[in-house]
Amino acid sequence: MSPLTLSVVLALASAVAYAAAAIVQERVAASAAGPRYAPLRNGAWWVSVLLNGVGASLHVAALAYGPLSLVQPLGALTIVFALPMAALFVGRRAGRRAWRGALLATVGLAGLLSLTSGAEARSLTDGERWLLAGATFGAVAVLFTVARLAGRSVLRSVVLAAAAGVSFGMASVLTKSVAEEWTPRAPLAEWTGLLVLSAFAVTGLLLSQASYRGAGLAAPLATVTVVNPVVAAAVGVTLFGEGFRYGAAGTAAAVVCGAVAAGGLVQLTLDRLTAAPESRTVSSGAPVASDGDAPRPEVGQGVDVGAVPGTRADLEVEVRSRAVAGRP
């Protein structure tokens, strides 16, 4: 097997591992009633952590045998693999709009990554590294606050997924920076960088876990999959001296690819927003309350409160009258 073929196989295996991890995370979020960010007592969650680690290791191995321009676009197939895997293993089927959004996000992201060039890359200075880390933590904090203020669970989940993607993207940037500065003669010289990138990686993992609660699989996964490399590519273009292939034409094509990926995310979000109200209705068409709220009688709706024990018929009539009138 040639190194290029091996790189493709490893990249595809990495995408499958990431997809499997996302499916497990979504099932944990849907079934667990405990902590939404770190369900440490749930064994399935630790399986998802292991699968994420396997995916990251396979991705690094693929980069060792093949070029970045090939491996990174293949990583965008995670969302495409996740939808049929979810249908096959957990019975979670995606509709046409979800598939359309997933394909748009994947095609746009793959095109954007294939146009990114790292021919003129340079390392970050210590000042740039700390400034970038501080700005990223600030951006994640802002997104987290917006998610807490969001009124609908789907929007909240997408914003949390975006924050997770920012954290993962910055972890990738710092991994590259630390790897370029690391030497066997001083293995602990970059311990501060390792600590910061580990903090970003853990933050991304916890935020991504929370993003799956109430939003299904496709929208949060696609958001993380797109935002992660886009953030890394943006930092590479602005600070590492990277650029886009083919000059102005490549830059214009990258903008188009970014718009296509964003359109896919919008499609996935709208799919969940329109599906959420439908999932809270019963076959008779009556709405079912969510978030633990019990259904309450509306004004003018007759309610049978049952017979009152004893001979106080006047009290029974009074209670029925208040219920029918809609008064407490």
Buried (B, 14 or more C-beta within 10 A) or exposed (E): EEEEEBBBBBBBBBBBBBBBBBBBBBBBBBEBEEBBBBBEEBEEBBBBBEBBEBBBEBBBBBBEBBEBBBBBBBBBBBBBBBBEBBEEEBEBEBEEBBBBBBBBBBBBBBBBBBBBBBEEBEBBEEEBBBEBBEEBBEBBEEBBEBBEEBEEBBBBBBBBBBBBBBBBBBBBBBBBBBEEBBEEEEEEEBEBBBEBBEBBBEBBBBBBBBBBBBBBBBBBBBBBBBBBBBBBBBBBBEBBEBBBBEEEEBBEBBEBBBEBBBBBBBBBBBBBBEBBEEEEEEEEEEEEEEEEEEEEEEEEEEBEEEEBEEEEEEEBEEBBEEBBEEEE
